[in-house]
Amino acid sequence: MVSLQPVRGTHDLLVDDKRRHVHVEETARAIAARYGFEEISTPIFEFTEVFARTLGETSDIVTKEMYTFDDKSGESITLRPEGTAGVARAFISGGLQQSLPLKLFYRGPMFRRERPQKGRQRQFHQVGVELLGPDKPMADAEVIAMGADFLAELGLAGKIVCEINTLGDTESRNAYRDILVGYFNDFHDRLSEDSLIRLKKNPLRVLDSKDEEDKAVVAGAPTMADSLNDASRRFFDDLLASLEAVGVAYEINHKLVRGLDYYCHTAFEFTTDALGAQGTVLAGGRYDGLIKQMGGPPTAGVGWAAGVERLAMLVDEPPARPRPVALVPVGADTQDKAFTIAFELRRAGLTVDMGYSGNLKKRMNRANKVNAVAAVILGSEEMERGLATVRDMESGEQTEVPFSELLPHMARYR
């Protein structure tokens, strides 16, 4: 027998939860618009190669977490585990290189088959931004500042820390990779099996390991700072100066890295311990090599993504829904007139609640339950005289209003 429960790692967004989600998403959308970003939507599934090529064959997402299946034509399809790859694919297939620079915002569900936990589900939601074209540190600063403004708008400024690091350019990364391999080779017998595989294919990913023994080894590893060439050091210094100029606080975290070769220069995360163990709620970085790796023209890029579920849990209380006007017909012969008045008020911009049955007492109880700002009471006698009674639910004051004057009278409750 099929269980009538949500699939493990998924959950329903009922009214209160959905209101929080909408608040997070709409806040992100408003901040992105303020920075000149326009919204884009990509399909929730892509050819598997889109993610396998961009996320790395050895990444946990590709090897363990992606929802991948063959469709009826035999094509390998994957539900999107993140948003950047789809945006990059759309940039290439849509021929958007003539439109640079591009400022793009996206939102929507993502899918990863990982162990469900607080604030992390197998179907989850993200908001994110991608700035394509500019290769200057000021672009990175703008994207990071936008993330900080978004979190501040949600009321989370005091709960969040911005951690930042430099990954350097290709020359710096190659130098660091050689030093890192030499260091980890001295601890070959202490590294996990996954980290030994990564050491051969992508050594920087060892720094991301969640294995406790790996973490102990990583704690003593050399940092990227010692391998930076002059150009990379200037890029990072200019970025930090730009952040300081606009008042974005940060902490340098030398262990914060991105393992894939298309990442460069900037990596950053906004983290919090307000959900228990320290967790990331917004993360991003510069990925100048991504679009070229996918087969497109060399194109600089920087962006971030944020988890809606985690942010929704941190928000104290989203804005309340608009208080409605309650339509209260008294008697069957007033129902039709109340129905038409309800639509006239809605078309005038008011939120209107109208029950379908019940006497005056029950309908007024409902008006209180939905926190109505006013009630329009329509009785048989009043209707014959072309009047409605408007009760202000705060003061209790009642006023008889002719139907012809009802819309302007109710404008105060919009």
N, C-alpha and C positions, 0 to 999 in steps of 0.2 A: 504494500500500500504506500502511495506517495505521501511523504510528510508534508503537512501544510505549514512548515516553518521556512524562513529564508535559508538559502544555501549558506553553508558555513563560510564566514568571512564577508557576508553581505548583510545589510540591514535596511529596513524601511525608514525613509525620512518622513515621519509623521509631522503634524502641523508645527509643533514647537521647534523640532529639530530642523525642519525645512526652513523655517523663518530665520534661524541662525545661519544656515548655509547661504540663503539668499543675501543676508546682510553682509557676509564675508565676500561673496562673489560681486555684489553690486558695489561694495566699497572699493574692491580692487579695480573694477571696471571704471569707476569714477576717477580714481587716482591715475590710472593709465591714460584716460582721456585728458586729464589735466596736463600730463606730460607729452601729449600729442600722439599717443599710441592708438591704433585702430584695431578693432576686433576681427579675428579670423577664426574659422572653424575648419577642422580637418576630420576625416572619417575616424570612427573609433576602432577600425581595423585597417591594417596595411599588409602588403606582402611582407613575409617574415624577414626577408633580406634587409628591409629598411631598418629594422631594429638590431638584427644580428651584426650588421656592418657598423652601426653607429655606437652601440653599447659595448661591443667587444665580445668576441667568442668565449672568453674565459670569465666574463662577469657573472655574478650570481643571478642577475636578472635574466640573462640569456640562458644559462645552464640549468637554472632551478625554478624560475618564477614566471616565465612567460606563458600565457594561455595561447598555445599554438595548435592549429588543426589544418587538415587538408579539406578544401571545399570540393564540390562535386566534379570540378574540372581538374582536380589533382594539384591545384596551386596551394602552396603553404601560406596560410593566413595567420596573423597574430593580432589579438586584441591589444591595443596600444598600452604599454606599461609606463609611458611618459610622453610629454608633448613636443619636445624640441625636434625629434627626428621627423615627425609628421610635418611640422612647419618647414623644416629644411627641404623635405621632399616636395612640398607644395611650391616652395620658392623655385626649385629646379624645374619641375614639370609645368609650372605656370609661366615660365619664362620671365620671372620678375626682376632679373638682374638689371633691366633698364630702368627700374623704379627706385633704385637705391638713392639715399638711405631709406630703409624700411623700419617702421616702428610698429610692432605687432603684439597684440594681446590675445590670449586664448583662455578658455575655461572648459571644464567638462570632466567626465568620468575616465579613470584609468584602471588598469587591471593587472594585478600581480598575485601569483599564488604563493604568498608567504604566510608565516604563522600569524593569525589574527591576534591583535593585542589592543590595548587602550589607544584610541585615536588612529589605529592602522587597520584597514580592512582589505579584503581581496578585490573588491570594487570600491575605489575611493575617488576623490575629486581633487582636482588641482586648478589653480589659476596661475598664469605665467605670462612672461613678456620676453620678446626677442628683439634686439636692436641689431639689424644687419647692415653692414657697409662700413661704418666708422671704425678705425683701428687705433684711436687715440685713448689715452687713459681717462680723459674727461667723459667719454662715453660710458666707461665702466662706473665712474663716479655717479653719473646721472642715473644709471640703472640701480645702483646700490641705494642711492638717496631715495629713489622712488619706492623701493622695498621698505625703507625705514619710514617713509611718510605713510605708506599703506598700513603698516603695523601700528603706527602712532594713531592713525585715524580710527583704528579698531579699539583704541584705548590700551594698547599693550606695550607702550614704550618702556615702562618701568619693569616689565617682566622679561624683556628680550635683550640678548647681547649679540652684537654683530662681530663675528670672528672672520678674519681675513688673512690671506697668505698670497704670496706670489709663486707661480710655477715657472717663471722665466720664459725665455724664447727657446727655440729648438736647440741651439748651441748650449744653453745653460742646462736644459733638461737632459741632454745627452751626457754632459759632464756629471751631473748629479746621479744619473742612472748608473754610470760606471762605479762611482763611489759607493752607491747604495748596494749594488750587487756584491762588491768586495766586502762590505760590512756584513750582509746577511749570510754570505758563504761561511763566515766564521761561526755562525749559529745554526748550521745546516741541520744538526741533530735535534734542535729544539723547535723548529718551525713545523706548523701543521702541514698536512698533505696538500691542502688547497694552496697554501702559501708557497710551497715548493714548486707547484705547477706555475703559479703566478711569477715566481722568481725567474723562471726561464722565459716566459712569454711577455710579462708586463710587470716588472719589479716594483713600480710605484704602487701597484694595487696591494702589495703586502702591507703597506701603511694603513690601508682601510680594514684590515682583518679584525673580526670581532672575537677571534679565539683569544682566551685569556693568556696563554703561554706566548702567543704571537705578540700580544700587546706589551708583555714584559720585555721582549726583544726590541720591539719598535721604540720603546721609551728611550733607549740609548742610541738610536740611529742618528746619523748626521742629518742636518737640515738643508733645505734648498738654498738658504741664505748664503751659505759658504760657496755655492757654485754659480752664483749670478755673475753674468758679465755686466759691463758698464751700461749697455742699452737697457737691459732688463731691470737693473737697479734704478735707473732714471725713471722708467715707466712706473715702477712701484712707488717711488718717492713722489712723483707727480700725482698719482692716484690718491695717495694719502693726504697730500696737500689740498687737493680738491675736496675731499671729504671733510677735512677740518674747516675749510672755508665756508661750507654750508652747514656746519654743526652736526655732522653725523659721527657719533662716537663709535669707536671700534677697538677691538683687541686683536693683536697679531697672534696667530696660531700656526707655528711652523710645521705642525703635523697635518694640517689641512691640505689635502692634495686631491687631484683628479688623475686617475691612472691612465687614461687614454691619450694617445699621441696628439689628437686634434685639439686638446685643451692647451692653453698657454696663458702666461701672465697671471690673471686674476682668478682666485677661487675665494668664495665667501659663503658663510652660513649665518643665519639668524637663529640662535638657539635659546632654549628656556629650560628651567628645571621646575616650572610651575605645574607640570603634568606628572611629577614624580622624578624618575631618572631623567637626566639631561637629554633633551631631544631637539631635533632640527625641525623648524616650522617653515623655513624659507631658505632655499639654497640656489647658488648659481655660479657663473664664472664666464670666462672668455674662451671661445672655441673657434679660433680663426681657421682651423684646418678641417672642420666638419663637412662643410658643403663640398669642398674639393674632394674629400674622401668618398663622398656619395656620388661623385661623377659630375658635379656642377663646376662652375667657374670658381677660382679662388675668391672667397668672400669672408671678410671679417664678421664676427658675431659675438654678442655678449647677451646674457639673459638670466632669468631666474624662474623658479617654480615654487609654489607654496601649497601646502596641504590644507584643504578646506576643513576637513574633519578636525584636525588638531587645532586650528585657529578657532573654529566654532566652539570648541570646548573651553578655550581661554577667554572668550568674550563674556564679560559680566552679564550683560542683558542687551539684546538687540533692540532697536526701536520698536515700540508697540505698534500694532496694526492700527490704521485709522479707526477712530470711533464711529460707528455707523449711526444713521438715523433709522429708528424702528417705525415701520408702518403697522398700524394697529387698527384693522377693520373690525367693527363691532356689529355682528349680524351678517347673515349670508348675502343680503341685498347690497352690502357695501364692499364685498370682496373684489368685484370686477373693477370698481372705481379705484380702490386702493392699489390694485395691480398696475393700472395705467399710471397712477401718480408715482409709484415706485420707479417705473422706467423713466418718467420725466425727470425725476430727481437724479437718477444715475447718469442720464445723458447731460445733466447740468454739472456733473462732476462730484456728486456726493456719493458716499458709500451708504448703501441702504440694505437693511435686513427686514425680511418679511416672512413671518411664519405662515403655515398653510392651514392651521386650525387652532381652535381654542377660544375660550371666552376672554373677556377683557382682563381678568385677573391673571390668567395663564400667559396671555400675550405680553402684559406688562412685566411679569416675572422674567419672560424671555428677554425683554428689552434691558432689564437690569443685568441679566446673565451675560449678554453680549456687550455690556458696558456702553450702551447707546448714549449719545450726547443729547439726543432729543427724540421725542416720540410724536408721530403724526397720527392722531386718533380720529377715526372716521366713523361716526355713528349715523343711524338712519335719519334722525331729525336734522342733524347738521348738514347731511348730504342734500336733503330736500331744500335747505336754505343756501346751498352752494358754498358751504363752509367746511373747514377742517379745524380741529383743535390741536394746537402745537404745544406740547409740554417740554419745557427745558428740564432735563433730567438732573442738572446740578442744583438749580434754584427751586425747582418744583413749580415755577410760574407757568400758567396756562394762558394761551392767547387764541382767540378765534380768528382765523385768517381766511378770507375769500379764496377760492380756488385760483382766481385770476392773479392773485398776489402771492401765491404760495412759493413760487420759485425765487423771487427776490427776497422774500422773508427768510427762506431757508439758506440763503447764500452765506449767512453768518456761521453756519455749521460745516461749511465746506472744509 
